[in-house]
Amino acid sequence: MIRFLSSCLLLVVLCCGFAAFRPRPAVLGVVKTRSGPVSGGQNKTGDVAYYKGIPFAAPPVGDLRWKAPQPVKPWSKVRACLAYGPSPVQAAPAPFSMWSEEFLIPATPISEDCLYLNVWTGARAAAERRPVLVWIYGGGFTSGGSAVPIYDGEALAQKGVVFVSLNYRVGPLGFLAHPELTKESGSHASGNYGLLDQLAALRWVQQNIAAFGGDPTNVTIAGQSAGSMSVNCLVASPLAKGLFTKAIAESGAGFSRPYPTLAQAEQEGMRYGQELKAPTLAELRQLPATAFVQKMTSLRGPITDGYVLPASIPELFAAGKANPVTLLTGWNENEGLLAGPLKNAADFRQQAEQQYGAQASTFLRFYPATNDAEAETSQQNLGRDIIFGVPNYTWANVQSQTLHRPVYVYRFARKVPATGQYVKYGAFHTGEVPYAYHNLRFVDRPWEPGDEKLADTMTAYWVNFARTGNPNGVGLPKWPAYQPADKQIMVLDLNPAAHPLPDQARLDFLATQTGKK
């Protein structure tokens, strides 16, 4: 009998032990949104619930093409949200340059009916009020979508964040301006439909995220490349007031090259209509969506339209009109590979003399070209600095000096492990995303133990920032807040550590030359 009781006691202890180590189930199930109830699925371990393909606006088709997002038609029956909604209209995805298929949207579905978002949450009850992170994808404002594998939100949800990703219109369907569109808008503006989609999704978050266990008063917007530029626009826009308190901007901001004015964009829109043999708005709305993919327009990103963006980005920040946020921003070591065709040393020096005149010798000290190999490296560094370095560096300085708000700056320097054609790309544009959102498992690369450790560290920084506005935490290398006096940044490599910004002098030079310091 004693032996029997002892065995029973051991069995109870073992069962309790196993129960203690099983993930807590995500029990949210059906969630009532303002538009109607939705059901989702659960991950394999049962600790995260996901809701994919939730409509946050009416399909922008027919007469709603090139209009601000309209309210979604409510539903009463439970809507199963188990799969991503269609990606916005764009060219068929195909690997190119440094981007293998893991960095691209799935081939289907792609549709003009694309205004859907996705939610991952580990909350067991709506009352938990977890921090919320809203992800905005990149793609040069011509491609992308929330269904890209590396944008999966499960890992951050497991770490306590309610993760939201959204779709927005891209290309001509997202950013075409036209005098007739301006006239019918009611806001005396046209063109920024992709940004208006993002604003509509953020308003949906404010109205609904509490039902998923999220805290609408603790929302962080985050994006990379065009997504980072979108974050910058949203921080600058008066229409985004009260929709978020923190921002993560990875490689992109609108401080260097001004966005076109509404008048410029309208002229381009009329020229574009002529090219498509559809000069009137009615004729443009009759064209199939594929027509806008077959023939792109040169203006396909944000516009200083007087409404979403009442003035240029630098003007809005300089006037103190930007939304007050805490900022985490940075760029990658080898993003200059986007710079385009490279020149030989002689041609590069000649271009420098023509462009910089009396300052050419200073320019060539920062970007030397004594031989072709050196000129190639300098052009890559210059491309990185002009496209990403100066804009994000300028934002960091404005954030600290003008807005007097905390900012944390990073440089992602890990040369992403690769084989074959991908070896040459190093710490490439978008390379940090799978680390920051702990999605290395979706990318087919020869990862090393150090990569998993770096992903753990970066994800912890991002989660801590979303939770408190400070990336630091127990067991993490200290990340000092950026101060213009010492310009300390966090270099994210296999051994993350804080260092003074290594290329401050040349960034200051470039910023001064463009008048954007």
Secondary structure, DSSP 8 states (H G I E B T S, - for coil): -HHHHHHHHHHHHHHHHHHHHS-------SEE-SS-EEE-EE-TTSS-EEEEEEE-S----GGGTTS---------S-EE-BS---B-S-S----BTTB-GGGS--SS-B-S---EEEEEE--SSGGG-EEEEEEE--STTTS--TT-GGG--HHHHHTT-EEEEE----HHHHH---HHHHHHHSSS--S-HHHHHHHHHHHHHHHHGGGGTEEEEEEEEEEETHHHHHHHHHHH-GGGTTS-SEEEEES--SSSS---BHHHHHHHHHHHHHHTT--SHHHHHHS-TTHHHHS--S--S--B-SSSSSS-HHHHHHTT-S---EEEEEEETTGGGGS-S---HHHHHHHHHHHHGGGHHHHHHHS--SSHHHHHHHHHHHHHIIIIIHHHHHHHHHHHHTS---EEEEEE-------GGGGGG-S-TTTTHHHHTT-GGGS-S---HHHHHHHHHHHHHHHHHHHHS----TTS-------TTT-EEEEESSS-EEEE-TTHHHHHHHHHHTT--
